[in-house]
Amino acid sequence: QVQLVESGGGLVQPGGSLRLSCAASGFTFSKYFMGWFRQPPGKEREFVAAMDRIGVSTYYADSVKGRFTISRDNAKNTTYLQMNNLKPEDTAVYYCAQGAGRWELRLRVSGYDYWGQGTQVTVSS
């Protein structure tokens, strides 16, 4: 069965960095685009970043553009989210997700079929 397992979250001071990882199994990783979403406390889940199947095309939410970088290693069945210059408003549970097949739906929660359990990122001094 499809499994997505995030890791790398934690507590970091403003201006700091974290690298999230998402290990995938149970499907042919290289055939699916992957995305990262986050859910701040008391708010809805929101899009963060997405990358196509072969790691050529990327897309970012305006709020993270220039600070976050999505990447993937198809040989390791893993996608990453490098987060730099973190801000308190980046505090959220971060989720990786497997794309459902339509790249044009990459911004939407409905554009993804499977989700990880999430990893908490807290940015605070």
Secondary structure, DSSP 8 states (H G I E B T S, - for coil): --EEEEE--EEE-TT--EEEEEEEESS-GGGS-EEEEEE-TTS--EEEEEE-TTS--EEE-TTTTTTEEEEEETTTTEEEEEE-S--GGG-EEEEEEEE-S-GGGTTSGGGEEEE---EEEEE--
